[in-house]
Amino acid sequence: MNTRVRALTTLARTLKPLDAYVLGLGDDALIASHRLTEWLTRAPDLEEEVALANVALDQLGQARFLLGYAGRSSGLTEDELAYRRGDREYRNCLLVELPNGDFAHTILRLLFFSAYQRGLYEALSESADDELAAFAKEACVEVDSHYEYAAGWTLRLGDGTEESHDRAGAALAELWPYTAELFAGDDLVTALAAEGLVPDPEAIHGPWMERVVSILADATLGTSPSVTWRPGGGRSGLHTEALSHLLAEMQSVHRAHPGVTW
């Protein structure tokens, strides 16, 4: 095992605390971006294909900054972090890695995730780390547009035809349990929050609930489902099999031709 591969496989144990936190955010954005690109040539119409592609590009841009930041102290590049890690080294939340399902599924996931990023980046813009704060201020503009897009479509689907309402309701029931992981704290986050570097997850959970529940109610989808099953583990490298399939596709060219540039 060469030195750089060893660095990648032991990354979670060697990163500085703030870098480890940022890596998770970068993985969220990267995997969310890839899932959205899977709609290219498959979206309901050309307008939505372009809209989803633009959201994916925004997420990819965020991922590039965050992965670059996370790998800087260990000498690893954004490409190495994206293409040379296995699923157990990824730290994204489970929500973003789930297969797309139908259009309603993608829209509800984008609603939940963009509302989360909106609150997260708003709070992160006050970070004691000036570089992260500056990034978060710019990212807020992008995720605001993602949220408005998802909210608009949630209203159209939920308060539309009987079929669109049923599909949106099914997506809500399936995805809601995965949202709990977005706000799960741990010792790492607690320590960073105490230093003013990152927000306390509980502080952004309340506003997230207000935004999301309001949209769901307006879309005639009711309020949040009552569930006790709350899957997690993504932040510690425990993922669904869907991530393995996604990475196999996303990393195939890089792994087949390592080091090639053009």
N, C-alpha and C positions, 0 to 999 in steps of 0.2 A: 504494500500500500504506500503510494507516494505521499509526500508531505502535505500537498494541497488537498488530496482526497481525505487524508486523516483529519485535517483541519475542518473539513466539511462534516464529517461523521461525528466529530466531537463538539460541534459548534455550540449546541445548547448548553454545554457544561463550561465553555470557555468565554463566552461573550460577556461583556460588561452588562450590568443590569439594565441600563437604559437601552443599549443596543439590542438586547434580547427582547425587550418590550416592543421596540420599533420593528424588529424582524417579524413579529406576529402581525402587526398592522400592514407591513409590506406584503406578507403572504396572503392576507385577506384580499388586498387590492389586486394582486396578480391573479389569484384563482378566480375572483369575481370577474375580472376582465376576460379571462379565457372562456369562461362559461358563456358570457355575452357574445363573444365572437362566434360561438357555435350556431348562432341564429343567422349568420350571414348566408344568404340564398335560401333561408328557410322561414323568414319572418312572414307575418300575414300579408304585408304589402311593402312596397319599396320605401315608403316614408318611415315605417317602423324599423326597417332594416337599417336605414341610415341613422335613425335616432339611437338604436341600440349599439351600433358601431361607434357612435360618438361617445356614449357613456363608457364603452369598453376602452376607448383610447384615453379618456380621462383617468380611468382606473389604472391603466398601464403606466401613464405618466406618474401617478402617485406611487405606484409600486417601484418604479425606477429610482425615485428619490429615496424612498424608505429603505429599500434593499441596499442602495449605495451607502446610506448613512449607517445601517446596521453592520455592514461588512468592512467598513473603513478601518476600524481599529485592529482587525484581524488580518487585513491585507487581502480580503476576498472581494471580488468584483460582483456587480449586480448580476452579470451573466452566470457566473459560477454559482451564486446562490439560487438563481432561478432554474438552471439546467443541470446542475450536478448533485443536487440533494435528492435523496429518496423520500418516500412519503413519511417515514418516521422522523425525518428531520424538519418537516414542514410544521409551522405553528399557526396555521389559519384556523378560524372557527369552522365548525362543521357546516354551518348554514350555506356558505358560499360554494362548497364543493359538491353539494347534492346535484344530481342530474337535472337538466332544465325542466323536463316535463312539458306541459303545454304552455301557451302564452300567458295564461292567467297565473300559472305557477311562477314563471319568471318575473312577472309584474309584482306579485305579492312579496317575493323574495327581495326584489329591488326596493320596494317600499320599506320593508323592515331594515334592510342593510343601509340604505341611504339615510333614513331617519337616524340610525345609530351613528353613522359617520358624521352627519350634520352636528349632532350634539357633541360627539367626541372632538371634532376639529374646532368647534367653537370654544370648548374648554381648553384644548391643547394650544390654542392661539395665545393663551395666557401663561404658557410654560416658562419656567425659569431658564430653559434652554432656548436661546435666541433663534438658533437655526430651525429648530422644530416649530417654534411659535410662528416664524415667518412662513414656513411651508404650510402650516395649518390655516393661516389667514387666507392664503391663495386657494387652498383646497376647499375651503368653505363655499366659495363661489361656485365651484364645479358641483359639489354634492347637493347644493341647494337646487340646482337645475335637475339633477337626477331625482331628487325627492319630488319636485313638482311634476315631473313627467310620470313617475310611478303613481303618485296620488291621483293625478288626472285619469289615468287608465284604470285604477282601482275603482273609482267612481263610475266610470263608463261600464266596466264589467259587472260590478256588483248591482248596479241599478239599471242594467240593460235588459237583455232577453233572459228568459228562464234558464237557458243553457249556460249563458255567460255567468249568471248569478251562481248557478250550481258549481261551475268549474272554479270560480273564485272562492266559493265556500270550501270546496275540497282542498284547494291550495292552502287556504288559511289553516284548516285543521291539520294538515300535514306539516306545515312549516313552523307553526307557532311554538311547539316544544323546543325547537332549535334556537329560538331567540334568547333563551335564558343564559346561554353560554356567553353571549355578548357582554353581559354585565357581571360575570363571575369574577370575583376578586381572588387574589392569592397573596402570599408574602411578598413577592416581587412587586406587584402593583401597589400594595400598601406602603412599602418602603419608598417607592418612587413618588407616590402621591404626597407622602409626608414631607418630601423635599421640594414640593411644588413643581415637579418635572412633568407629571402626568395627572389627569383627572381621576378622582375616585369614581369607580363604575356606578356606585349607588347615586352619585350626584347627577349623572346623566340619564339614569334609568327612568326617573319620574317624568321629566320632560318628553322622553321618547314615548312613554306610555300615553301621555296626553295627546301627542301628535298622531300616533298610530290609531288609537282607539277612536279619536274624533273622525278620522277618515273612514274607518271601518263602519262606524255608525251611519255616516252620511251615505255610504255605499250600500246600505241596507244589509250589511253582513253581520250585524250584531256587534258585540264587543269581543274582548279577548276570550278564546276558549278556555274552559276550566280543565286543566290537565295537570297531572302529577309527574308524568314521565318527562324528564329534562335531560336529554342526551348531552354529553360533553366529552372532553378529552382532546379536542383539537389543539389546544394551546400547549399540551404536553406531548404531542406527536401521535396520539391515538385517533385514527381516522376511519372513515368508511371506505369500503373497497372502491367507491367511485373516484376517490383521489388517485389511487394507483392507476386506474384506466386513464384519467385525465393527464397525469404526468407522463405516462407512456407515449401519449400522442404529442403532448407539448414539447417533450424533450427529445423526440426521436431523431430529428435532423442533427441537433447539436451532438448527441451521443454517437451518431453514425459517422460524423465528420468533425471530431473534436479539434479545436484550434483553427479551423478554416475561417478565413475572412474573405469578404468580397465587397 
